[in-house]
């Protein structure tokens, strides 16, 4: 780029020198330089020999190129290709076997995971049955010693069942793991036999359509097996859940009116007073406009609260004993508390939304003011460029990869254009390349003279241009 600048300067100096000498000669002689007459003199100095020699040279070069191309094609066509190496490698058989081994190991892993999942499901079922048994024992109101004895019996029974299941599945799991290891050993063996040359030729020897079909079939079988496993696990979970439900129903039937004795529940059932009912706040359209809740939903909250109190009063009218009446009263208290919290929160939300909308309106006004100021700035820069009759100016050169520029609207600069950065009384100090970003014309620094830096309002001279698909700042 430095050589280009030097050549440009030499041409410029020679041109200026020639024009200056011509101007002085014209001033002395008073004779005007006639361009048509000079061209007429030049045509008289043409030589037919130069044209003939040039044409013969071009024909000779073309004939030589055609001859060389023909010789190269004949030599290439006659060159023998030895395919015995590919036949000795027997790559197709190796690759087919490798694919079969991959399918076998996927199936073996799937079978192993299915066995392990069955074992885990069975163990989980025992845990759930044990938990249900403990809950049933505790709900019977037995003495502490009897309750502890029965829980110990249930724990011993669960432990024995787990041991039996683990012993039953251990052989199958060990066999599955051995099968996976055996197939993996085969895969490792075939991987060692595959040389670098066979791997390079795999794309040539494989039938891609066949491999795709095999892969699709393998995936289909794999996912169908997984779905079947999920269905089986879901069925087992449903059966376990049913057993738990039956056990819980039995324990609840035995104890219609439980007596809660744990400290946490006792703390909830005493020492509270229902809060006074408060009328809900009037409906505010702000909540609906903001998409928080509509008028029907707001009214539905009050309706739901009234229905909850109605049902609670009906339940408290039933002559329950022990801990049920205070539990119902506590539930009613929690409903009242939730209702008042929701209504208060919605009221505060409406006020917050109004404050937010006001702030947004203020920000919109500021944006409009900023846009007006920016438009004035653009008008001022465009007027400045037009008044000074420059190609453009640098506005902000702080980021040399994204320089803000102002270009004369009459200059067809756009994406890919090139320009020089010049200063009064000096040569070019740098080269810029234009590009578009977010619809705005920007420039990046391509070259900079040693010791120079780009400055704001450095003039720009566009030397190459494209279609003016740009927007000046």
N, C-alpha and C positions, 0 to 999 in steps of 0.2 A: 504494500500500500504506500510506503514511503517513496519507492521508485515511481509509482504512478503520479504522485504529487510533484515529484521533481520534473518528470516529463511534461506534465501539464504546465508547470511554471516556465520551462524552456520554450514550449510552443507559444505560450502567451507573450514571452519577451521577444521572440523572433517576429511574431505577428505585429507587435507594437512597433518594433524597429523598422519592419518593412513598410508599414503604413506611414510612419513618420518620414522615412526617406522619400516615399512616393508623394507625400504632401509637399515636402520641400521642393522636389523636382517640378511638381505642377506649379508651385508658386513662382519658381524662377523662370520656367519656359512659358508658362501660360497655356500649355497644351493639355487637353483633357484626355485621360486614358480611356480608349475605346475597347471594350471587352469583346465585341463581335469581331472587330478587325484582328485582334490578337488570336482568337480562335480560328479565324480564316487562315492566318499564317501557320498556325500549328497543323492544320489539316494538310497543308502543302508539304509538310516534312514527314508524312507517313511513308512507311516502307512495306511493300507487299511481301518481302522476304521474311520479315519478322512474323507476319500472320501465318505464312506457310509453315515455317519451322515450328511455331507453337502448336498448330493443328497436328503436324506429324508426331510431335512429342506426346501429345495427349492420346493419339491413336495407339502409339507404341506402348504406353503405360497400360492402357485398357486391355490390349492383347496379351501382355505379360500377365496381368491379373487373372484373366480368364483361363489361360494355360495353367497357371499355378493351381488354381481352384480345381480344375479337372484332374490334375495329377494327384492331388490330395484325396479327392473322392475315390479314385480308382484304388489307391493304396489302402484306404480305410475299408472298402468293400472286400478287398482280397485278404484282409487280415483274418487268420483263423481264430476261433473261439473254442477253448477247451472246457467242456462241461463235465468231464469225468470227475473233477474234484467235488462237484455238487452231488454226483451220484454216489461217490464213496462215503460222503458224510451221512447219507440217509436222514437228511434233516426232517423230512416230513414225518417219518415214523417217530423221531425223537420228540418233535413238537406235539404230535397227536397224543403221545403217551404223557407228556407233561400236562396237557390240557385235561386228560382223564384223571391224572393224579390230583390236579387242582380241584376238580369237581368232587372227587372222592373225599378229599380232606375237608371240604366245605360241608359235605353231608355228614361225615364223622363228627365234626365239631357240633353240627346242629343236633345230632342224636345225643351227644354227651350233654349239651346244654339242656335238652329236653329231660333227660334223666335227673340232672341236678335240680331243675325246676320242680319236677315231681316230688323229689325228696324235700325241698324247701317248703312246698305247699303242704305236704303231709305234716312236717314239723310245725308249721304255722298253725295248722288246724288243731294240733294237740295243745299248743299254747293258748289258743282262743278257747278251747273246751275247758282248759284248766282255769282260765280267768273267769269264765262263766260259772264254773263250779264254786270257786271261791266267793263270788258275789252272791250266789244262791245260799251258801252256808252262812255268810254274814247276815243275810236278810232274814234268817230263821229265828234270830233272837236267842241263840243258844248261850250256855254259860261259856266263859272264856276258855276253860280247859277243854270242853267238848268241841268248841269251835276250832281250837288249835289242833286237836287230835284229827278232826275231819279234814282240815286243810293239809295236814301232814300226809294223810292217806291219799288225798287227791294229788299232792306233789309227787309222792312215790309212784303212783299209777302213771302220771304223765312222764316221769323220768324213764320208767320201764318201757312205755310205748315208744319214746324217742330212741332208746337203745335198740329196740327191735327194728324200727324203721331204718336206722343208720346201718345196722348189720345187713338188712335186706337189700339196700341200695349200694353198699360199698363194693360188692363184686361187680355189679353192672358199671359203676363209675370207673373202677380200675380197668375193666375191659375196654371201655370207651377211650380212656386216656392212652392205653397201650395201642389201640388202633390208630388214634391220631398220630402218635409218635412214629408208628411203623410207616404210615403214608408220608409223614414229613421226611423220614429218612430216605424214602424213594425219591421224593422231590429234590432233596439235596444231592442225591446221587446223579440224577439226570441234569441238574444244573451244572455239576462239574464236567459232565460229558459234552455239554454245549460249548463249543469253542467260540471265539470272537467272530470268526467268519460265518458260523451258522446263525448267530444273532443278527449279523448284518443282512443276511439273506432271508430272514424270517418274513419280512414284508412281501418278498417276491413269491415265496413258496406257499404261504397261507392263502386259503380261500376265505376272503373276508366275509362274504355272505354267510358261509357255513359257520364261521366262528361267531358271528352275531346271532345266528339262530340258536346255536348251542348255549350261548351266554343268556339269551332271553329265556330259554327253556329252564336253565339252571336257576335263574332268579325267580321264575314263576313257581317252581317247585319249592324253593327255599322259603318264599313268602307265604305260600299256601301252608307249609308245615308250621311256620311261626304263627299264622292265624289260627291253625288248629290247636296249637299249644295254648294260645291266649284264650280260645273258647273253653278248653278243658279246665284251665286255671280259673276262669270266671265261674264255671259250673261248680268247681270245688269250693270256691269262696262263697257262692250262694248257698251251698249246702251247709257250710260251717256257720254262715250268718243265720240260717234258719234254726240250727241247733241252739245257737246263742239266744235267739229270740224266744224260742220255746222255754229255755231255762229261765230267762228273765221274766217272762209272763207267769211262770209257776211261782217264782219267788215273790212277785208283786201280789199275786193272788193270795199267798199265805200271809202277807202283811199289808192289809188295806190302809192302815193308818200308821205309818212309820213314825218313830220318835228319833229325831235327829239329835245326836249327842256330840258331834265334833265341834270344836271351838269356833271354826270359821262360820259354819251355818248358824250356830247359836248367836253369834255376833250379828248376823244379818237379820235374824228374826225378832230382835228386841232393840229398844232404844231408838226407834225412828218414828217420825210424825209426818203424815201426808202433807205435802205443801198445798197452800191455798191455790185454788184454780184461778188462772188469769185469762182474761179475754184475749183471743188472738188479735194481732195487729191487723189494721185494715189492709186490704189487698193493694199492692203497689205494682203497676205495669212495668216498672223497671226490671223486676225479676224475670218476667216473660220475655221482654225485649232482649235481655242478656242470655236467654236460653237456659236459665237456671231451673225454673219451674213455671208452669202455666197456672191460670186461675183455677182450673178444675183440679189440678194436682194439689194446689195449696188448700183448697176446700176439702180434698180427700184426706189430708192429714188430720184435720179436725174430726171428720166423720169416723175415721179409723180409731181415733182416740176415744170417741164417744162409744163406739161399739166395744172396744176393749173394756171400758169401765162397766158397760152393761153386762157383758159376760162374766166379769169378775164378781159383780154383785150377785149374780145368779149362783155362781159356785160357792161364794161365801154364805149363801143361804142354806146350803146343805150342811147337816150336822156332822161335819168331820171332827175327828179327835186328834190329840197329840199335836204334831207339828204342822199339819196341813193348813189350818186357819191362818196362823201367822205367816206361813209361806205365801198364801194367796194375798194377804194384806201387803206383804213386801213386794210382790209382783205388781200390784196396783200402784204402789208408791213409785216403783221404777218406771212404770208407764207414764205417770204424771210428770216425773222428772224428765223423761225423754221428750215428751210432748213440748214442755216449756223450753227445753234446750233447743229443739228444732225450730220452734217459732221464733225464739230470740235470735238464733243464728241466721235465719232467713231475713229478719229485719235488719240485722247488722250487714248482711250481704248486700241488701238493697242500697243501704247508705254508702257502702264501699264502692258499689258499681257506679252510683251517681258521681262520687268523687273521681273515680277512674275516667268516666266519660268527660267530666270537666277538664281533667288533665289532658286527655286525648285531644279535645277541642283546642286547648291552648297550644299543644304541640303542633297541631295542624296549621294553626295560624303562624307559628314560627317557621314551619316548613315553607309556607307560601311566601313569607318575607325573604327567606333564604333563597328560594327559587327566583324571586324578583331581582335580588342582588346579584345572583349568578348570571341572569340574563343580561343585566346591565354591564357586568364585567366582560361577558362575551362580546357585547356590542362595542365596548370601549377598545378591547384588543383588536377586533376586526377593523375598526375605524383607524386605529394606530397603524396597523399593517398597510392598509390601503393608502393612507396619507403619506407614508414614508416610501411607498412603492418598492417594498422588499418582498422576497419570496415568502418570508415568515420570520418568526422570532422564537427563541427558546424562552419558555415561561418559568419552568421549575426543573433544573437539571440535577437535583439532589440524588435521585435514583436513576443511574445511567442506563438501567435496563428498562425503565418506563418513564421517559422524559416527557413532560407536558410541553406541547408546542402550540403556537398559533400560526396558521398557514393562510396566506393570501387566498381568498376565495377564487381568484382568477387563475391560480396555479393548479393544474390538474394532478395533485399529489394524492396518493392513496396507498393501499396495501402493497408493500414491496418496493416503494419508491426510495430513492437514495438522494441525499443532500449533503452539501458542504456547510460547515460552520465557519463564517468569515468575520473579520473585524476590520474596522476602518484603518486603512494604511498597512494591512498585513495580509499574508497569504492565508490559505485555509488552515485552520487549527484542528479540524476534526471532521469525521464523516459519520453521518447518521443513516439509519435504515428505519423506514416507517412501517407501522403495523396498526391494526385495529384492535381495540379492547373495549368491550361493552358499548360498541357503536361510536367510540371516540378515537380519533387519530392520535397515536402515541409514537415515540421514537426511541430507539436504543442506540447506544454509542458503539460504532464499529471500529473507529480508529481515532486516536488523539495524538497530536504532536507532543514531543517530549517537553516537559516543563509547563505545559498548558493545562488549564482547567476550564470546564464549561461554566458560563455565567448566565444569569438571567438577562434576557433581552439581547443575547448574541444573535446577529442576523443569520438567516438560513438561505442557502441558494440551492434549489432543487435541480439536480442534474439528470435524473431519470424519473419518469412518471408513469402512472397507470391510469385506469379509469378512475375518476374522482369519487370513489365510494367511501366517503369519510364525513366526519362531523367535527368541526373545530371547537375547541373549548370556548 
